[in-house]
């Protein structure tokens, strides 16, 4: 040790301690390796893929379909359960319909909407295997769907209808869901939203829009196997007995005519007497409901009233 002209002690260069010969420079004395302060070794900001012979760069959290969109190679992919509008980080991907299958050298056939875009990956959308997979899966979706499009409120603005037209589907290879005895009744209990589960493809968009975007917690997927359906988290049989606030977001994101605003249920049907969606299905529930002046269902209204009452009691 030595002193400077002010009398303060000053450290001099020294030989490292024999017990601990590692130097301890001040800049790293609080640097703990393996923690958040340690740089992420090997992390990539972008990934480079080859899509149908064309190279494309996408962000590190991108999926294959993001790469396809960059080069316009997604036009032949239906991707029915994929939602590419607002709130994409909270709606999907679910990989339910499998109408977006592509072939990769690394993993074979994969759903492009959910499979991560890996650096160096080679993707083909136009291979025989990929095209056949998309065709088969589209027909499987159609086989479990009520195809009476001319009686549907989404006629002309249905993503499944568009996909079938673009794929030149005239008669699905597995038939169609045309047994009226197996149709579920149309839920007409809500004056704002009609539910036709016979047109549901279980894409889960409405559930995520309700729970993750609007955070209302009304819808859920219930059942299993062929009995899987969209239901209500409070166990209600009809929408008017659920806790719905009629925000309409579920109908906005629905790709088919399963959820339609009541004002548009017959907007796109063929104008023939008695030729309506209700007659097409043959049965409805909740149509005798006397009316609901407020958007919130009675149960939601009572819940809100009770919450307000509890809040006032706490203030007292």
C-alpha positions in Angstrom: 0.0 0.0 0.0 1.1 3.6 -0.6 -0.4 7.0 -0.1 -1.0 9.8 -2.7 -0.5 13.5 -2.2 -3.8 13.7 -0.2 -2.8 11.1 2.2 -5.3 8.4 1.0 -4.1 4.9 0.6 -3.7 3.7 -3.0 -3.7 0.0 -4.2 -0.7 -1.1 -6.1 -0.5 -4.0 -8.7 0.0 -7.2 -6.8 0.6 -10.9 -7.5 -2.7 -12.9 -7.3 -3.3 -14.9 -4.1 -1.9 -18.4 -4.1 -5.2 -19.7 -2.6 -7.3 -17.9 -5.3 -5.1 -16.9 -8.3 -8.1 -15.6 -10.3 -8.1 -11.9 -10.9 -11.1 -10.0 -9.5 -11.6 -6.9 -11.6 -14.2 -4.5 -10.2 -16.4 -4.7 -13.4 -17.3 -8.3 -12.9 -17.4 -8.7 -9.1 -21.2 -8.8 -9.2 -21.5 -10.7 -12.5 -23.0 -14.2 -11.8 -22.8 -16.5 -14.7 -25.9 -18.5 -15.5 -28.3 -15.8 -14.4 -30.3 -13.1 -16.3 -27.1 -11.0 -16.5 -25.5 -13.7 -18.6 -25.8 -13.2 -22.3 -28.0 -15.8 -24.2 -25.2 -17.7 -26.0 -26.4 -18.9 -29.4 -29.7 -17.0 -29.5 -30.7 -15.9 -33.1 -32.6 -12.8 -33.9 -33.7 -14.2 -37.3 -34.0 -17.6 -38.9 -33.3 -18.3 -42.6 -35.5 -20.8 -44.4 -35.9 -22.0 -47.9 -39.6 -22.0 -49.0 -40.3 -23.6 -52.4 -36.8 -22.8 -53.5 -36.9 -19.2 -52.2 -34.9 -18.0 -49.2 -36.7 -16.0 -46.5 -35.7 -14.6 -43.1 -38.2 -14.4 -40.2 -38.0 -13.5 -36.5 -36.8 -16.0 -33.9 -40.3 -16.7 -32.6 -41.9 -17.1 -36.0 -43.7 -20.2 -37.3 -43.5 -21.7 -40.7 -46.6 -20.0 -41.9 -45.0 -16.6 -41.2 -42.3 -17.5 -43.6 -44.9 -18.6 -46.2 -46.6 -15.3 -45.9 -43.4 -13.5 -46.5 -43.0 -15.0 -49.9 -46.7 -15.4 -50.7 -46.6 -19.2 -50.6 -49.6 -19.4 -48.2 -52.2 -18.8 -50.8 -52.8 -22.6 -51.3 -53.2 -23.2 -47.6 -56.6 -23.0 -46.0 -55.3 -22.8 -42.4 -58.9 -22.7 -41.1 -58.0 -22.6 -37.4 -55.3 -20.1 -37.9 -56.2 -16.5 -37.0 -54.0 -14.0 -38.8 -55.7 -10.7 -37.8 -55.5 -8.8 -34.5 -54.7 -10.5 -31.2 -52.7 -13.3 -33.0 -50.6 -13.7 -29.9 -53.6 -14.6 -27.8 -55.7 -16.5 -30.4 -54.0 -19.8 -31.5 -52.3 -21.4 -33.1 -54.2 -24.6 -32.2 -53.2 -27.0 -35.1 -56.7 -28.4 -35.0 -57.8 -28.5 -38.7 -54.4 -29.5 -40.2 -55.4 -27.8 -43.5 -52.0 -26.0 -43.5 -49.7 -29.0 -43.8 -46.3 -28.6 -45.5 -43.4 -30.9 -46.1 -40.0 -30.2 -44.6 -36.7 -32.1 -45.1 -36.1 -32.1 -41.4 -39.4 -33.2 -39.9 -41.5 -34.5 -42.8 -45.2 -33.2 -42.8 -45.9 -30.6 -40.2 -48.7 -28.0 -39.6 -47.2 -24.7 -40.7 -49.4 -22.6 -38.4 -47.7 -23.9 -35.2 -44.4 -25.5 -36.2 -41.5 -23.1 -35.4 -39.4 -21.7 -38.2 -36.0 -23.2 -37.7 -32.8 -21.8 -39.2 -31.7 -23.7 -42.2 -35.1 -25.5 -42.7 -36.3 -26.4 -46.2 -40.1 -26.2 -46.7 -42.2 -27.3 -49.6 -45.8 -26.4 -50.0 -46.3 -28.0 -53.4 -45.1 -31.5 -52.8 -47.5 -34.4 -53.6 -47.5 -35.4 -49.9 -48.3 -31.9 -48.6 -51.0 -31.3 -51.2 -52.6 -34.7 -50.4 -52.5 -34.1 -46.7 -54.3 -30.7 -47.0 -56.9 -32.2 -49.3 -57.7 -35.1 -47.0 -57.9 -32.9 -43.9 -60.1 -30.4 -45.6 -62.5 -33.2 -46.6 -62.4 -34.5 -43.1 -63.5 -31.1 -41.8 -66.3 -31.0 -44.4 -67.5 -34.4 -43.5 -68.4 -33.3 -40.0 -70.0 -30.0 -41.1 -73.6 -29.0 -42.1 -73.1 -28.0 -45.7 -76.5 -26.4 -46.3 -74.7 -23.2 -47.2 -77.7 -21.5 -48.8 -79.5 -21.4 -45.5 -76.5 -20.1 -43.5 -76.0 -16.5 -42.3 -72.3 -16.7 -43.3 -73.0 -17.8 -46.9 -70.5 -15.9 -49.0 -68.3 -14.9 -46.1 -67.4 -18.3 -44.7 -63.7 -19.3 -44.6 -64.6 -23.0 -44.9 -66.8 -22.3 -47.9 -63.9 -20.3 -49.5 -61.4 -23.1 -48.8 -63.7 -25.7 -50.5 -64.2 -23.5 -53.5 -60.5 -22.8 -53.9 -59.7 -26.5 -53.6 -62.4 -27.3 -56.3 -64.2 -29.6 -53.8 -67.5 -30.7 -55.3 -68.3 -33.8 -53.3 -66.1 -34.5 -50.2 -64.5 -37.9 -50.3 -65.9 -38.8 -46.9 -69.4 -37.6 -47.4 -71.2 -34.7 -45.5 -72.9 -34.3 -42.2 -76.5 -34.6 -43.5 -78.3 -36.7 -40.9 -81.0 -34.4 -39.5 -81.6 -36.8 -36.6 -78.0 -36.1 -35.4 -78.2 -32.3 -35.7 -77.9 -30.3 -32.5 -80.6 -27.7 -32.0 -79.8 -24.1 -32.9 -79.4 -22.0 -29.7 -81.7 -19.0 -30.2 -81.8 -18.0 -26.5 -79.6 -15.0 -26.9 -81.1 -11.9 -28.8 -77.6 -11.0 -29.9 -75.7 -14.2 -31.0 -77.0 -17.4 -32.6 -75.1 -20.7 -32.0 -75.3 -23.5 -34.6 -72.9 -26.2 -33.3 -73.5 -28.2 -36.5 -71.3 -25.8 -38.3 -68.5 -25.7 -35.6 -65.1 -27.0 -36.7 -63.7 -26.8 -33.1 -61.0 -24.3 -34.1 -61.0 -22.8 -30.6 -60.9 -19.2 -31.8 -64.1 -18.2 -30.0 -62.9 -19.8 -26.7 -59.6 -17.9 -26.8 -61.2 -14.7 -27.9 -63.6 -14.9 -25.0 -61.1 -16.0 -22.3 -57.8 -14.5 -23.4 -58.8 -11.3 -25.3 -62.1 -10.2 -23.7 -61.3 -12.1 -20.4 -64.9 -12.9 -19.8 -64.5 -16.7 -19.2 -67.8 -17.7 -20.8 -66.9 -20.3 -23.4 -65.0 -23.6 -23.2 -64.6 -26.8 -25.2 -66.3 -29.7 -23.5 -66.8 -33.4 -24.1 -64.5 -35.8 -26.0 -64.3 -37.6 -29.3 -67.4 -37.1 -31.5 -69.2 -35.4 -28.6 -66.7 -32.6 -28.3 -68.5 -29.2 -28.6 -68.4 -25.6 -27.6 -70.0 -25.1 -24.2 -70.2 -22.7 -21.3 -67.9 -22.6 -18.3 -70.8 -22.3 -15.9 -72.4 -25.5 -17.2 -75.4 -23.8 -18.8 -77.3 -25.5 -21.7 -78.3 -22.2 -23.4 -76.3 -19.0 -24.0 -78.9 -16.9 -22.1 -78.2 -19.0 -19.0 -74.4 -18.4 -19.3 -72.5 -15.4 -18.1 -72.2 -13.9 -21.7 -72.0 -10.1 -22.0 -72.8 -10.2 -25.8 -69.6 -8.4 -26.8 -69.7 -10.3 -30.1 -66.0 -11.1 -30.3 -66.7 -14.8 -30.6 -68.8 -14.3 -33.7 -66.2 -12.0 -35.2 -63.4 -14.6 -35.0 -65.6 -17.6 -36.0 -64.5 -18.9 -39.5 -67.9 -20.5 -40.2 -71.6 -20.0 -39.5 -71.4 -21.5 -36.0 -71.6 -18.2 -34.3 -73.5 -15.4 -36.0 -74.9 -12.1 -34.9 -78.7 -12.4 -34.8 -79.2 -9.5 -37.2 -77.3 -11.4 -39.8 -78.6 -15.0 -39.4 -80.7 -14.7 -42.6 -78.8 -12.0 -44.3 -77.1 -14.3 -46.9 -79.7 -17.0 -47.3 -81.6 -17.7 -50.5 -84.9 -15.6 -50.2 -87.4 -18.4 -50.6 -90.4 -18.7 -48.3 -89.8 -21.1 -45.4 -86.2 -21.7 -46.6 -84.3 -20.7 -43.4 -81.5 -21.9 -41.2 -84.0 -23.0 -38.6 -85.9 -25.1 -41.1 -82.6 -26.5 -42.4 -81.6 -27.8 -38.9 -85.2 -28.6 -37.9 -85.0 -27.7 -34.2 -84.1 -24.9 -32.0 -83.8 -24.1 -28.3 -84.4 -20.9 -26.4 -86.5 -19.3 -29.1 -89.4 -18.7 -26.6 -87.2 -16.4 -24.5 -89.3 -13.2 -23.9 -86.5 -10.8 -24.6 -83.5 -9.3 -23.0 -83.1 -5.5 -22.9 -79.4 -5.5 -21.8 -76.4 -7.1 -23.5 -75.5 -9.0 -20.4 -77.4 -12.2 -19.7 -79.5 -12.3 -16.5 -76.8 -14.4 -14.7 -74.1 -12.0 -15.7 -76.3 -9.1 -14.7 -76.9 -10.6 -11.3 -73.2 -11.4 -10.9 -72.3 -7.8 -11.7 -75.0 -6.5 -9.2 -73.6 -8.8 -6.5 -70.0 -7.6 -7.1 -71.1 -4.0 -7.0 -73.0 -4.6 -3.7 -69.9 -6.3 -2.2 -67.8 -3.3 -3.3 -70.2 -0.9 -1.6 -70.2 -3.0 1.5 -66.4 -2.9 1.6 -66.4 0.8 1.2 -68.7 1.1 4.2 
